[in-house]
Amino acid sequence: MQRIPLVPGDLAEPKHVVEAIRKRRGGELSNLDRLLLNSPVLAEAWNAFLGTVRQRLSLSPKVREIVMCAVAVINKAEYEFHHHAREFEKAGGSSAQVEAMQDVEAAARNAAVFNAQERMAFQLTLEMTRDIIVKEDAFEQANSLFSREELVDLIATIAAYNMVSRVVVACDIRPED
């Protein structure tokens, strides 16, 4: 049972907020959108911010989706993983990589399945999500693998999707399918 009721999927008001969310989502409202629309001001800001993180930052789509999936695994956010594993595969990831992501610590070391940037994305996600503090050696390695812009975007994406997972888990949001 949903902890906070979702608004109806055919919600039309407030029009400018609902239309902006539907536009970003390809016409549909996700269960997360339907939760957030209980607070239209929050839903509007969330849509703008997460739309930027998803569509406008400098990270490659594969690295971006790795981060989102890794946060989901670490934080036990099934809903988040369900959506982002699909996006990872659309970005060129394999089903073997999706399977390997189920153990984020192992994925961070798995040179047979992930390249150096991808492994570093896992490592940075682990340290930021689980430990909060990033070790100096990990930060130095990340700094050598990513441009300054990419590194800032990587850190912000990890932080943003920790926020998403906290809401998803606290409200027990389930996948639509």
N, C-alpha and C positions, 0 to 999 in steps of 0.2 A: 504494500500500500504506500502510495506517495505521501511523504511527510508534509509537504506543502502542496495543495492542489495545483495542478497545471491549468492555465487558462485554456479555453477551447482552441483547437487547432485552426478554426476558421475565424479567429478573432480579427476584427477590422479596425479597432480603435485602441490607442490614438493612431490615426492613419499614418502620419509621417514616420512614426517609430516602427510600426508593424511593416510598412512598405519597405523601409530601409533594411530591416532584418530579412524579409522575404527576398529582397533583391540579392543580398549577399549570400543567401542560402539556396538560391536557384528556385525560389517560389514556395518552399515549404518552411514551416517552423519546426525546429527540433524540440525535443522534450526539454532541453536546457533553456531554449528561447521561451518556451511556454511557462517555465518556472520563473524566469527573470522578468517576464512581462507582468507579473504580479506587482512589480515596481517599474513602471514605464521609464522613469528617469534613469534608473540603473540600467535597464535593458538598452536604452539608447546609447549611453556611454560605453557599456560593455561591447555593443556591436561595433562601435567606431574603433575602440581600442583593439579588440581581438581581430577585427577585420584588417587593421594595419599590421598586426603581428603576423597574421596568416598570409597576407597578400603583398605587403610592400617592403618588408625588411630584406636585407642583403643575403641571408642564408640560402643555401641551395634547398630546394623542396625536400630532398631526402634527409638532410641533416635536421631541418626544421621538424619533420615528422618523427625522426628518431627521438628527438628531445621530448616531443609530446607523448609518444608511446612509452618512453622510459619513465617519465613523471607518472604516467598512468599506472605502470606496473609497480613502481615503488610505493605509490600512495593507494594502491588497490582500487583504482578508479576504472572499473570495467567499462563503463559508458564511454569514457575518454579513449581507452584503448580500442574499443570496438570501432569507433569512428576514424581514429588516426592510423590504425594498421592498414585500413583500406587505402587511405590517402598515401601512405608510405609506399604501398605496392604500385599505385598510380604514378608515383614519382620515380619509379624504376627499381624499387626494392623487391626482393624475392620472398616467396613464402618461407623459405629456409631462414632468411633473415628475421622475418616476423616471429618464427618459432624461437630463434636464438635470443630475441629480445626479452623473452619471458624470464631470463636470468640476466639482469642488467649488469651485475658484477662480472659475470663470465663474458658477456658481450663486450664490455670495455677492454677485455684482453684478447678477444677472438680475432686475430689477424687473418685467419683463413676465411672469415665471412665478412668482416668490416674493414674499411680502409682506415688510415691513421686519423683523419678528421672525424669520421664516424665514431671510432673508439674514444676519441677525446670528448666528443659530445656526450657519450654515455658516462664517461668518468666525471665530467663537470656536472652533469645532471645528478649523478649519485652524490657528489660532495655537496652541492647546493641544496638538494632535496632532503637527503638523510642527515647530513652533518652540519649544514648551514654554512660552515666556514670552508672555503676552498684552500687546499694546501698550496704552498708557494710553488712547489715543483709542478703540480698540475696546472697552475695558472701560467707558469712560464712555458710549459709545453703547449698549452692552448694558444698562448700569444705567438708562438712560432708557427702554428698551423693555420691560423685565421688572421685576416686583416684586422685592423683595429675596429673598423665598422662591423665586420662579421662577429668579432668577439663581443662587442657591446650588444649586438642583436641576439647573439646566442645566450648571453647571460639574461637579457630581458625576456627572451622567449621561455627559458626555463622558469624564471620567476612568474611570468604570466600564467603558464600552464600549471604551476603549483596552485595558483589562485583558482583556476578552473577546477582542478581536481578537488580542492577543499570544498567548494560549493557542491559539486556533483556527489561527493561521498557524504557530506553532512545532510544533504536533502534526499539521499538514496534515489538518485535519478537513474532510470534504467534505459537501455537501448530501445529505440523505436521498433526495430524488427523483431 
